[in-house]
């Protein structure tokens, strides 16, 4: 397993300090939010993205917040869906440019189903993800479907099992699982539910509900230890990534980097 951390956890002015910590603890990956790299229209500035990537000393295993600023709804109608499809394909092009192997699909509010949703509308979602997954695979990357619990104001793919079911239904090599431990914690899910699905895991987030700092406790050690054992047993070769909201305390980040290395390296 390889280690990374998402750059949503600190300010741009602190990049150098956190990069030094990452190297100290053997982190080889930097997960990114595209607008954290290029503030305006990142998907339209691929040359700038390429230049940024060439100066980076880390891999870019994943990118998140891929629909940041978008108000269209996945299930809001054909026009919205087409706009989001085109926009996400542009995100895939960006991922290819920075050599990123995973695009986290979260965006809970954008993907909420209307109360009147029927089977036809749900199938439109399957078709949407199949086209995106195939496009991602053609470009050497993958959409990582992330289950988002109801606390994030969505009713679509709330559990890890629902995400795995959707991945099976979509059936695309470029549509895989972004395993989110914060979701597992909120839903009280066990590592055992992952049995038989290791091949579908493309990226792992070590996180807490509402992106609070990763908790270090006996209970969490049990969960994280069980997950680490499962990943090792199944020869998981991808990244395990710290995901947390922004903090002003770099000492908190360093403590978590050390802990995650202890549990997963």
N, C-alpha and C positions, 0 to 999 in steps of 0.2 A: 504493500500500500504506500501511496505517496500523500504528502500533506500539503494543504493550501489554506488560505484564509481569504475571505472576501473583503475588498477594499471599501465596502460601505461602513466598516467599523471605525474609521478614523478620517480626519480631514486631510485634504491634499497636502497641506503644509507639513504634515507629519509622515509623509511617504518615506522619506529617507530613514527616519528613526525606526519605523516599523519594518522596513526592508532589512535593516540591520538585525533586528530581532528575529525575523524569519530565517535569515542565514544562520544565526546563532543556534537555532533549534532545528535546523535541517529541513525547513519548508522550501520546496522547489516550485510551488505553484501559487499564482496570484489570481484569484477569481475577481472578476470585474463587473461593475455596472458601466455600460458604455458611456453614459453621460458624465460619469466620474472621470473619464479619459478625455472626451471631447464634449464639451457642455452643450453645444447646439448642433442638432441634426447629425449625430455621429455616423449614421448609416449612409449619409451622402458625402462623407469625407474619408473615403477609404485610403487615400494617399497619406493623410495625416495619421490614420490608424496604423498603416504599415510603418511609417516612420517611428511612431511611438513604440511599436512592437520590436523594432530592430534595436532599440536602446535598452530594452528590458532584460534583466538578468534571470527572469523566472519564466516557467511555462505559464500559459493561460488555459487552465483546464476547463473553465466554465465562465459563462456570463449570465447575469441576472438583471431584473428590472428591464426586460427587453421591450415592454410596452409602456415604459414610463412616459407620462404625459398624454397617452392615448385615451380618448373617451368613448370610442366605438365599442359595441358589445358583440361578442362572439355569436350570441343568439338573438341579436337585435334586428336581423333582416339581412337579405342578400348583399345590399350595398355596404353595410358595416363589415360583413364577413369578408367580402372581397378586399376592402381597404386593409383589414387586418392581415389577410393572407399575403397581399403584396408587401406590406410593411414587414412582416415576419420573414419573408424571403429576403428582403434587404438586410435584416438582422443576420440571417444565415450567411449572406455575402460578407458581412462585417466579420462574423466568426471565422470564416475561411481566411480572411485577410490577416487576422491576428493569430491564426492557427489554434483556434479554440474548439475543443471537442464536445462541448455541451452547452445548450441554451436552455436555461431553466424556464419552464413554462409555469408561472404562478398566476399573477394578474387576477386575483380572486374576484374582484368586483366586475371586471370586464367579461368574465366567463359565467356569471350567474345565469341560471335558467329562469325564464319567466314562469309564473304560476301556471300558465296555460300550456306549458311545453308538452309535446306529444312525441311519439316514436319517430316521426318524420324529422322533427327538429333535432332530436338527439342523433339521428343518422347524419344530419348535416354536419354535426360536430365531428363525427367519425371520419367523414369524407374530408373535412378541413384538415384534420391531423394527419390523415394518410397522405394527402398531397404535400403537406409540409414535411412530414417525415421522409418521404421519398426524395424531396428536394434537398433536405439536409444530408441524407446519405450520399446523394450524387456529389455533394460538395465536401465530403469528408468530415461531417460532424453529425450531431443528433439533437433533436428536441428532447429535453428531459422533463417528462411530465411530473409535476409536483402536486401531491395531494395537499389541499388547503382545508383545514377544519372550518366548521361553521363560524367560529369566532372571528374569521376574516370576512364575514359578510358575503359568503358564497354558499350555494347549495349544489355545486357541481364538482364531483370528485373530491369528497371530503376525507376519505380514508385511503390508506395505502393499498388496501385490497381493491377498492374501486379503481384506483390508478392502474393497478396491475391488470384488472379486467379490461379496462379501456385499451391498454397496450396490446393485449391479446386480440381484441376486436379490430383494432386498427391494422395490426399485422405488417408494420413497416420496420425495416432495419434501422431507420433513422428516427424512430419514436420509442424511447426507452424511459426508464424510471429515474427521476431525481429523488432519491430517498432522503426524506427530511425527518430528522430525529425529533425536532420540535413538534411535528405532526404526530409522531408516535407517542410522545409524552402527553400531549393534549388528549389524544384518543385512547390512551392507556393500551396501546398496541404492544404486542410482544415480538421479540426477534423471531420467534418460531413461525410467524405468519409468512416470513420470507423464504421458508424452506421450499425449494424447487424453483425459485425465481431469481437466483443469483445472476444468471446470464442477462436478465433484464435491467440490472442496476448499472447505470452509466456514471453516476456521480452521487456522492453522499454529503449531506449537510449535517454537521454537528451544531445543533441550534436548540433554542428554547422557544416556547410559545411567545408571540409578540416580539421576537428577536431580542429578548433580554440577554445579558451576558450568560455564557455557558455556566451552568451551576456545577460546582465541584462538591459532591456529597457522596456518602455511602450508597444511596439509592441510584444516583447517576452512574457511579462507578460500576454498579451491577449491570445496568443497561448498556453502557458503553463497552464494558468488558465482554458482554454477551455478543454484542454486534461485532466487535473486533474479532472475536473467535469465529463467528459465522463467516465473516469476510475472508479471514485467513484460510479456513477450511475449504472455501470455494475458490481459492486462488484469485481473489479480486485484485486486479492490477490497476484500478483507477485511483482517483483522488478522494481523500476524505478532507472536507473543507470546513473550517470554522466560519459560521455565519451568525453575525450578531449586529445589532444596531450601533449607531455611532456612540462612542464614549470619549470623554475628554481625558480619561485616565489611562495612559499608556501602560501603567503597571498592571492594570486589569487585563489588557491584551496579552502582556508577556506571561502572566500567570496562566492564562488559558492556553496559549501556545505551548507552554511547557507541559501542561496537563494532557492535552490532546496528543502530543508526541509520546508521552508516557503510555497512553492507552492504545494508540493505533500504529505507532511506528514499528 
